[in-house]
Amino acid sequence: MKQAVDPYASFRELTLRGMILGALITVIFTASNVYLGLKVGLTFASSIPAAVISMAVLKFFKGSNILENNMVQTQASAAGTLSSIIFILPGLLMAGYWAGFPFWQTTLLCMSGGILGVIFTVPLRYAMVVKSDLPYPEGVAAAEILKVGDHDADQQEGGSGIKELVSGGALAGLMSFCASGLRVVADSASYWFKGGASVFQVPMGFSLALLGAGYLVGLTGGIAILLGISIAWGVAVPYLSAHIPQPADMEMIPFAMSLWKEKVRFIGAGTIGIAAIWTLLTLMKPMVEGMRLSFRNFGGAQMTERTEQDLSPKAMIAWVLAMMLVLGVSFFHFIGDSHISGGLAWLLVVVCTLLASIIGFLVAAACGYMAGLVGSSSSPISGVGIVSIVIISLVLLLVGESGGLMADEANRKFLLALTLFCGASVICVASISNDNLQDLKTGYLVKATPWKQQVALIIGCVVGALVISPVLELLYEAYGFTGAMPREGMDAAQALAAPQATLMTTIVQGIFSHNLQWDYIFTGVAIGVALIAVDFTLRKSSGGKRALPVLAVGMGIYLPPSVNMPIVIGAVLAAVLKSVIARRQENREGRLKNAERIGTLFSAGLIVGESLIGVIMAFIIAFSVTNGGSDAPLALNLENWDTAAKWLGLAFFVFGMFVFARRVLKAGR
């Protein structure tokens, strides 16, 4: 039988120019993701915008092709995803253990965790990508964009998409500059009122980046988040404010916000935690089966077909051992900064290295599967982080008590910090695993060489790891974090919330001091269990067409309402636009597909634009402060402007929605 000719055999994939371009895109998207994650607790998948930028740039170079573009987006998406470490690492400053982000400790932790995430998911590729019917929404979307670009997208309806990224970025960037730079536009507004003794809030946020994030989340996730907002601000806060006396020296709004921060958020944490555990349990059977199939292939001969060649078993084992060694060195230096020495210090190094590797290996398969099921952006990384941090806390608490460390305040503080540091390494493994299989799905659809793509992912992890520490340091010095300000007299309202890091730190502090508010957490768990039952019933009765993502409900309870509302509005906007376009009978599928592509790229532009302005403003603020200036150097400081700023914010937000909707509808004609 004559063997089929591989039409891509002569194509260049992993090129020097591609790696340089991938590194540049990496810096942009990593900085954007770190800023967005610290501000609102969300990050965005960078595969699609990276693919569009790569195609737009490489078409000016001779010999560029679809496989080279795929390698660029693979490298950039891995690095952008690595920024999920901000879900835990800022907790070391909030706990008062670090005063900044040590470059080498942060870099080595991110690099080793990220590369382990790549390697742990390689054996899963065959079962979960090649032989699986998982949808991999973002991986498939990225592949479609690469295919369109390969067929001269500029000649097709809708263009290459680079215009959408730029126009979305310019629009969101302008509003962000007016809000965070000039400070003439408000980024949120709320209507507060009382019903008897109960305090209620009708919240609104004006972030165009979050509007774009909501568009990507979709209606199901948006409804779930709205349900979470309703539970928090329509039930929990009103109930607590009616039953807990308001202090005489505290106004209504600060009182309600303190109830939400100190009590209701733990309900959200409980819901998020049980949702993550349930997801892991539901995935256990296919996860074990996928690993069994993969390891059976892992032990066999290397595939001869180019499109079936993964990294060799020897290379994978070498990478795992090398990264475990780097992790061990990171933990050794971290523990070396404490007063603990001798056998107990080495025991902690070994325990932390094993915890990071074993938990990382287990969550790698789970996160990879979840990304295939719901997409990287919707996968509950923070929920997995909560479960991981609780396990690590309990193990290190046991070691600390058996070693007599808990009697000393300094040692307790150190163990708390070590828990966060160890948990951060697990987050790196989980987040990269979450992204890796998505990228490998894209590669599978465009006929890429798997082992070259895996090398690109490793390069992305190294580049991203080098960027994260300086960006974190810059943002901390410019804005500060909630509960950790670098200087006295800074504006706490401008501090980055770092919601997941705040939650993780609070949970670990509660476990180590034995005073965690378990009653509120268990209330959240009970709500989560009830919602899981509803979700299960919906999925079963509708054949999987309807669902209630419990993790999204938990995020609706946990995240600030001014963050959640634009996401809900973006999700509703996506559904309305899709419905309008679907009514047009002629070429319905083609119209919907093109509109979805344009909407996705415009959303990514909104997210990147606002995030980049945030990072640029951080540079300006840091320069001003270090030279003895203000931490709001560009602010116009207009008098009696608060009400006008809120109306301007609303007007700008509505205008952004109009531009967004008009562009998507035009693409769906």
C-alpha positions in Angstrom: 0.0 0.0 0.0 1.4 3.4 -1.0 2.1 5.7 1.9 0.4 9.1 1.9 2.7 12.0 1.2 3.0 14.5 4.1 2.3 18.0 2.5 3.7 19.8 5.5 7.0 17.7 5.7 9.1 20.5 4.3 7.5 23.3 6.4 9.7 25.1 8.9 8.1 25.0 12.4 10.3 25.9 15.3 12.3 28.9 13.9 14.5 31.5 15.5 12.3 34.4 14.2 9.2 32.6 15.5 10.8 32.1 18.9 11.8 35.8 19.1 8.3 37.0 18.0 6.8 34.5 20.5 9.0 36.0 23.3 7.8 39.5 22.4 4.2 38.5 22.4 4.8 36.6 25.6 6.0 39.7 27.4 2.9 41.7 26.4 0.4 39.0 27.3 2.1 37.9 30.5 2.1 41.5 31.7 -1.5 41.9 30.7 -2.6 38.7 32.4 -0.7 39.5 35.6 -2.4 42.9 35.8 -5.9 41.7 35.0 -5.5 38.7 37.4 -4.4 40.9 40.3 -7.1 43.5 39.6 -10.2 41.2 39.2 -9.1 37.6 39.6 -9.5 36.7 36.0 -7.0 35.8 33.2 -7.6 35.4 29.5 -6.5 32.7 27.1 -3.9 34.2 24.8 -3.8 31.6 22.1 -6.2 33.3 19.7 -4.8 36.9 19.9 -1.3 35.5 19.7 -2.2 33.5 16.5 -3.6 36.7 14.9 -0.6 38.8 15.8 1.8 36.1 14.6 0.0 35.8 11.2 0.0 39.6 10.8 3.7 39.9 11.5 5.1 36.8 9.8 3.3 37.4 6.5 5.9 40.1 5.9 8.7 37.4 6.0 9.4 35.0 3.3 8.5 31.3 3.8 6.2 31.8 6.8 3.5 29.1 7.1 0.7 27.8 9.3 3.0 25.5 11.4 5.4 28.4 12.2 2.4 30.6 13.3 1.1 27.7 15.4 4.5 27.5 17.2 4.4 31.2 18.0 0.9 31.1 19.5 1.9 27.9 21.4 4.9 29.6 23.0 2.9 32.8 23.8 -0.1 31.1 25.2 2.1 29.0 27.6 3.7 32.1 29.0 0.5 34.0 29.3 -1.0 31.1 31.2 1.9 30.9 33.6 0.7 34.3 35.1 -1.9 32.3 37.1 0.8 32.1 39.8 -0.7 35.5 40.9 -3.6 33.5 42.4 -1.3 32.6 45.3 2.2 34.3 45.3 1.1 37.8 46.4 -0.1 36.2 49.6 3.5 36.1 50.7 3.4 39.9 50.9 -0.1 40.0 52.4 1.2 37.6 55.2 4.0 40.0 55.8 6.8 37.5 54.9 8.1 39.1 51.7 8.6 42.8 51.1 8.9 42.2 47.3 9.3 39.4 44.7 12.8 37.9 44.8 13.7 37.5 41.1 15.4 34.1 41.2 13.1 32.4 43.7 10.1 33.6 41.8 11.6 32.7 38.4 12.8 29.2 39.3 9.5 28.4 40.9 7.5 29.5 37.9 9.8 27.8 35.4 10.1 24.4 37.2 6.3 24.3 37.9 5.4 25.3 34.3 7.8 22.8 32.7 6.4 20.0 34.9 3.0 21.0 33.7 4.1 20.5 30.1 5.7 17.2 30.7 2.9 15.7 32.9 0.4 16.3 30.1 2.5 14.9 27.2 1.5 11.3 28.1 -2.2 12.4 28.0 -2.1 13.8 24.5 -2.9 10.6 22.7 -5.9 9.7 24.8 -7.3 13.2 25.5 -6.5 14.8 22.1 -6.2 12.2 19.4 -8.7 9.6 20.7 -11.1 11.9 22.5 -14.3 13.7 21.6 -13.6 16.5 24.1 -14.5 19.8 22.3 -11.4 21.9 23.3 -13.3 25.2 22.3 -10.3 27.5 22.4 -7.9 25.0 20.8 -10.4 24.4 17.9 -11.0 28.2 17.6 -7.2 28.9 17.4 -6.8 26.2 14.7 -9.6 27.7 12.6 -8.0 31.2 12.8 -4.7 29.7 11.7 -6.3 27.9 8.8 -8.1 31.1 7.7 -4.8 33.0 7.9 -3.1 30.3 5.9 -5.6 30.9 3.0 -5.0 34.7 2.7 -7.5 35.9 5.3 -7.2 39.5 4.1 -9.1 38.5 1.0 -11.9 37.0 3.0 -14.9 38.6 4.6 -14.0 39.9 8.1 -10.3 40.3 7.2 -7.4 38.8 9.2 -8.8 40.0 12.5 -5.8 42.2 13.5 -8.0 45.2 13.1 -10.4 43.9 15.7 -7.6 43.4 18.2 -6.2 46.9 17.6 -9.6 48.7 17.6 -10.8 46.8 20.7 -7.5 47.5 22.4 -7.6 51.2 21.5 -11.2 51.6 22.8 -10.6 49.9 26.1 -7.2 51.5 26.5 -8.6 55.0 26.1 -11.3 54.4 28.8 -8.7 52.8 31.1 -6.4 55.8 30.7 -9.3 58.2 31.5 -10.2 56.1 34.5 -6.9 55.1 36.0 -4.6 57.8 34.5 -6.5 61.1 34.3 -9.1 59.9 36.8 -12.0 61.8 35.1 -14.1 58.6 34.5 -15.3 56.3 37.2 -14.7 52.5 36.8 -17.8 51.6 38.8 -21.0 52.9 40.4 -23.5 51.3 42.8 -27.0 52.1 44.1 -27.4 51.3 47.8 -30.6 51.2 49.8 -32.1 49.7 52.9 -35.2 47.5 53.4 -35.8 47.7 57.1 -32.4 47.0 58.7 -31.2 45.0 55.6 -28.7 46.7 53.3 -28.9 46.0 49.5 -26.7 47.0 46.6 -27.4 47.2 42.9 -23.8 47.2 41.5 -22.4 48.2 38.2 -18.9 48.2 36.7 -17.7 50.0 33.6 -14.7 47.9 32.6 -14.6 47.1 28.8 -12.1 44.4 29.4 -14.6 42.6 31.7 -17.3 43.1 29.0 -15.0 41.2 26.6 -14.3 38.6 29.2 -18.1 38.1 29.6 -18.5 37.8 25.9 -16.0 34.9 26.0 -17.6 33.3 29.1 -21.0 32.9 27.4 -24.6 33.1 28.6 -24.5 29.9 30.8 -21.5 31.2 32.8 -23.0 34.7 32.9 -26.3 33.5 34.4 -24.4 31.5 37.0 -22.3 34.5 38.0 -25.5 36.6 38.2 -27.0 33.9 40.5 -23.9 34.3 42.7 -24.3 38.1 42.9 -27.9 37.6 43.9 -27.0 35.1 46.6 -24.3 37.5 48.0 -26.1 40.8 47.7 -29.8 39.8 47.6 -29.7 37.2 50.4 -26.5 36.9 52.4 -25.5 40.6 53.0 -29.1 41.7 53.6 -29.6 38.9 56.1 -26.4 39.5 58.0 -26.9 43.3 58.0 -30.4 42.8 59.5 -29.1 40.5 62.3 -25.7 42.0 63.1 -25.9 45.5 64.7 -24.3 48.3 62.7 -21.5 50.1 64.7 -22.4 53.6 65.6 -19.2 55.0 64.0 -19.6 53.1 60.7 -21.7 54.2 57.7 -24.0 51.9 55.8 -21.8 51.2 52.8 -18.6 50.4 54.7 -20.6 48.2 57.1 -22.1 46.2 54.3 -18.8 45.9 52.5 -17.1 44.6 55.8 -19.8 41.9 56.1 -19.2 40.8 52.6 -15.4 40.8 52.9 -15.2 39.1 56.4 -18.1 36.7 56.1 -19.9 36.3 52.7 -16.7 35.8 50.8 -16.0 32.6 52.8 -19.4 31.4 51.6 -18.1 31.9 48.1 -14.9 30.1 49.0 -16.8 27.1 50.2 -18.9 27.0 47.0 -15.7 27.2 44.9 -14.0 24.5 46.9 -16.8 22.0 46.6 -17.3 22.7 42.9 -13.6 22.0 42.3 -13.8 18.7 44.3 -16.9 17.7 42.4 -15.3 18.4 39.1 -12.3 16.3 40.0 -14.6 13.4 41.1 -16.6 13.5 37.9 -13.5 13.4 35.9 -11.8 10.6 37.9 -13.0 7.8 35.7 -12.1 9.3 32.2 -8.9 10.7 33.7 -7.7 7.3 35.0 -8.7 5.7 31.7 -6.9 8.4 29.7 -3.7 8.0 31.8 -3.9 4.2 31.5 -4.1 4.4 27.7 -1.4 7.0 27.5 1.1 5.1 29.7 0.5 2.0 27.7 1.6 4.0 24.6 4.3 5.7 26.6 6.1 2.4 27.1 5.9 1.4 23.5 8.0 2.3 20.5 8.2 5.9 19.3 5.7 6.7 16.6 7.2 7.1 13.1 4.6 9.5 11.7 5.7 13.1 12.1 2.3 14.2 13.5 2.5 11.4 16.2 5.9 12.1 17.6 6.0 13.3 21.2 9.1 14.0 23.3 10.9 10.7 23.9 10.3 8.9 27.3 14.0 9.4 28.2 13.7 13.2 27.5 10.5 13.4 29.6 12.0 11.5 32.5 15.1 13.8 32.4 13.0 16.9 32.3 10.9 15.7 35.3 14.0 14.9 37.4 15.7 18.1 36.4 12.7 20.3 37.3 12.1 18.4 40.6 15.7 19.2 41.4 15.1 22.9 40.6 12.0 22.8 42.8 14.1 21.3 45.6 16.7 24.0 45.2 13.9 26.7 45.3 12.5 25.2 48.5 16.0 24.8 50.0 16.7 28.5 49.5 13.3 29.5 50.8 13.7 27.4 53.9 17.3 28.6 54.3 15.9 32.1 54.9 14.2 30.8 58.1 15.7 29.9 61.5 15.1 26.2 60.8 18.1 24.0 60.0 19.4 20.5 60.1 17.2 17.4 59.6 13.9 19.2 59.9 14.9 21.7 57.2 15.8 18.9 54.8 12.6 17.1 55.7 10.6 20.2 54.7 12.5 20.4 51.4 11.7 16.8 50.5 8.1 17.0 51.7 7.4 20.2 49.7 9.1 18.9 46.6 7.1 15.7 46.7 3.8 17.6 47.5 4.4 19.9 44.5 5.2 17.1 42.2 2.6 14.6 43.3 -0.3 17.0 43.6 0.9 18.7 40.4 0.8 15.4 38.6 -2.7 14.6 39.8 -4.2 18.0 39.0 -2.4 18.0 35.6 -4.7 15.4 34.2 -7.7 16.9 35.8 -7.0 20.4 34.5 -6.1 19.1 31.1 -9.5 17.3 30.9 -11.4 20.3 32.2 -9.8 22.6 29.6 -10.9 20.1 26.9 -14.4 20.1 28.3 -15.0 23.8 29.0 -12.0 25.7 27.7 -8.9 27.1 29.4 -10.6 30.4 30.4 -13.5 28.7 32.1 -11.4 25.9 33.8 -11.5 26.3 37.7 -7.8 26.8 38.3 -8.4 28.9 41.5 -10.7 26.1 42.8 -8.0 23.5 42.2 -5.7 25.9 44.0 -7.9 26.1 47.0 -8.1 22.3 47.3 -4.3 22.1 46.9 -3.6 24.8 49.4 -5.8 23.1 52.1 -4.0 19.8 51.5 -0.5 21.4 51.7 -1.6 23.4 54.8 -2.7 20.3 56.7 0.5 18.3 55.7 2.8 21.1 56.8 0.8 21.7 59.9 1.3 18.1 60.9 5.1 18.3 60.2 5.3 21.6 62.1 3.4 20.2 65.2 5.5 17.0 65.2 8.7 19.0 64.9 7.7 21.4 67.6 7.6 24.5 65.3 4.1 25.7 66.1 5.0 27.0 69.6 7.1 29.8 68.1 5.3 32.8 66.3 8.2 33.3 63.8 8.1 29.6 62.8 4.4 29.6 62.4 4.7 32.6 60.1 7.4 30.8 58.1 5.3 27.6 57.7 2.4 29.7 56.5 4.7 31.4 53.9 6.1 28.0 52.9 2.6 26.7 52.3 1.8 29.6 50.0 5.2 29.1 48.2 4.6 25.4 47.7 1.0 26.0 46.6 2.2 28.5 44.0 4.3 25.8 42.4 1.2 23.6 42.1 -0.7 26.5 40.5 2.0 26.7 37.9 1.7 23.0 37.1 -2.1 23.2 37.0 -2.3 26.3 34.8 0.1 25.1 32.2 -1.6 21.6 32.1 -4.8 23.6 31.6 -3.3 25.3 28.5 -1.0 22.6 27.2 -3.6 20.1 25.8 -5.6 23.0 24.3 -2.5 24.0 22.3 -1.8 20.4 21.4 -5.3 20.1 20.1 -4.6 23.1 17.9 -1.4 21.5 16.7 -3.2 18.2 16.0 -5.8 20.0 13.8 -3.2 21.9 11.8 -0.9 18.9 11.4 2.0 20.2 13.7 4.8 18.0 15.0 3.9 17.3 18.7 7.4 17.2 20.1 8.3 20.5 18.5 5.2 22.0 20.0 6.2 20.6 23.4 9.6 22.3 23.1 7.8 25.6 22.2 5.7 25.2 25.3 8.9 24.7 27.4 10.5 27.8 25.8 7.3 29.8 26.6 7.5 28.7 30.3 11.1 29.9 30.5 10.4 33.3 28.9 7.2 33.8 31.0 9.0 32.9 34.2 11.6 35.6 33.5 8.9 38.2 33.0 6.6 37.5 35.9 8.8 38.7 38.8 9.6 42.2 37.4 6.0 42.7 36.4 4.8 41.7 39.8 7.3 44.0 41.5 6.4 46.9 39.2 2.6 46.6 39.9 3.2 46.2 43.6 5.3 49.3 43.9 2.9 51.3 41.7 -0.5 50.2 43.1 0.0 47.9 46.1 -2.2 45.0 47.0 -5.2 44.8 49.2 -3.7 44.2 52.7 -0.1 44.8 51.5 0.9 48.4 50.6 4.6 49.2 49.8 4.4 52.7 51.3 2.4 54.7 53.8 -0.2 57.2 52.5 -1.0 55.3 49.3 -4.5 55.4 47.9 -6.0 52.1 49.1 -8.8 52.5 46.5 -6.3 52.0 43.7 -4.7 48.9 45.3 -5.0 45.7 43.2 -7.4 43.3 44.9 -5.6 40.0 44.1 -8.8 38.2 45.2 -7.6 34.6 45.0 -4.3 35.4 46.7 -6.3 37.2 49.5 -8.6 34.2 49.9 -5.7 31.6 49.8 -3.8 33.6 52.5 -6.9 33.9 54.7 -7.5 30.1 54.4 -4.0 29.2 55.3 -3.9 31.7 58.2 -7.2 30.3 59.5 -5.9 26.7 59.3 -2.6 27.5 61.1 -4.3 29.6 63.8 -7.2 27.1 64.2 -9.7 30.0 63.8 -10.9 29.6 60.2 -14.5 30.6 59.8 -15.6 27.1 59.0 -19.4 28.0 59.5 -19.5 30.3 56.6 -17.3 28.0 54.5 -19.6 25.0 55.3 -22.6 27.3 54.3 -20.9 27.8 51.0 -20.3 24.0 50.7 -24.0 23.4 51.4 -25.1 25.9 48.7 -22.6 24.3 46.3 -24.0 20.8 47.0 -27.5 22.0 46.3 -26.4 23.7 43.1 -24.5 20.6 42.0 -27.7 18.7 42.3 -29.5 21.4 40.1 -26.6 21.3 37.6 -26.8 17.5 37.4 -30.5 17.5 36.9 -30.3 20.2 34.2 -27.6 18.4 32.3 -29.4 15.0 32.5 -32.9 16.4 31.5 -31.5 18.4 28.6 -29.0 15.9 27.2 -26.1 18.2 28.2 -27.5 21.3 26.5 -28.3 23.2 29.7 -26.1 23.5 32.8 -25.4 25.6 35.9 -21.6 25.9 36.4 -21.3 25.9 40.1 -17.8 27.3 40.1 -19.1 30.4 38.3 -21.8 30.8 41.0 -19.0 30.7 43.6 -17.1 33.4 41.8 -20.2 35.5 41.6 -20.4 35.3 45.4 -16.7 35.8 46.0 -15.6 38.5 43.5 -16.5 42.2 43.9 -19.9 42.9 42.3 -18.5 45.7 40.3 -16.3 43.1 38.6 -19.0 40.6 38.1 -21.7 42.8 36.5 -19.8 43.7 33.3 -19.0 40.0 32.8 -22.7 39.2 33.1 -23.6 42.1 30.6 -20.9 40.8 28.2 -22.4 37.3 28.4 -25.9 38.6 27.7 -24.6 40.7 24.8 -23.0 37.7 23.2 -26.3 35.7 23.5 -28.4 38.6 22.0 -26.0 39.1 19.1 -25.9 35.4 18.3 -29.7 35.3 18.4 -30.1 38.3 16.0 -27.6 36.8 13.5 -29.2 33.3 13.7 -32.5 34.8 12.5 -30.9 35.5 9.1 -31.6 32.3 7.1 -29.1 32.6 4.3 -25.7 31.0 5.1 -26.5 31.0 8.9 -23.6 28.8 9.9 -21.1 30.9 8.0 -22.4 34.1 9.4 -22.4 32.8 13.0 -18.9 31.5 12.6 -17.5 34.7 11.2 -19.3 36.8 13.8 -18.0 34.6 16.6 -14.4 35.0 15.3 -14.7 38.8 15.1 -16.4 38.9 18.5 -13.6 36.7 20.0 -10.9 38.9 18.6 -12.5 42.2 19.6 -13.0 40.8 23.1 -9.3 39.8 23.3 -8.5 43.4 22.1 -10.6 44.9 24.9 -8.8 42.8 27.5 -5.3 43.4 26.2 -5.9 47.1 25.7 -7.1 47.8 29.3 -4.4 45.6 30.8 -1.6 47.2 28.9 -2.7 50.6 29.9 -2.7 49.3 33.5 0.9 48.1 33.1 2.0 51.4 31.4 0.4 53.4 34.1 2.3 51.3 36.6 5.6 52.3 34.9 4.6 56.0 35.1 3.5 55.8 38.8 6.6 53.9 39.8 8.8 56.5 38.0 6.9 59.3 39.7 7.1 57.8 43.2 10.8 57.0 43.0 11.4 60.6 42.1 9.5 61.9 45.0 6.2 62.6 43.1 2.6 61.6 43.5 1.2 58.1 43.1 -1.4 59.7 40.7 0.9 61.8 38.5 -1.6 62.3 35.6 -4.7 62.8 37.7 -6.6 66.1 36.9 -8.1 66.3 40.4 -11.3 68.0 39.3 -13.4 69.3 42.2 -17.0 67.9 42.8 -16.5 65.5 39.9 -17.6 62.2 41.4 -21.1 62.2 40.1 -20.0 63.4 36.6 -17.3 60.8 36.6 -19.9 58.0 37.2 -22.2 59.3 34.4 -19.2 59.5 32.0 -18.2 56.0 32.9 -21.6 54.7 32.1 -21.7 56.6 28.9 -18.3 55.3 27.8 -19.4 51.7 28.7 -22.6 52.0 26.7 -20.7 53.5 23.8 -18.2 50.5 23.9 -21.1 48.1 23.9 -22.5 49.8 20.9 -19.3 49.7 18.9 -18.8 46.0 19.9 -22.3 45.0 18.9 -22.1 46.9 15.6 -18.8 45.3 14.6 -20.1 41.7 15.4 -23.4 42.3 13.6 -21.6 43.6 10.6 -19.4 40.5 10.5 -22.6 38.4 10.7 -24.2 39.9 7.6 
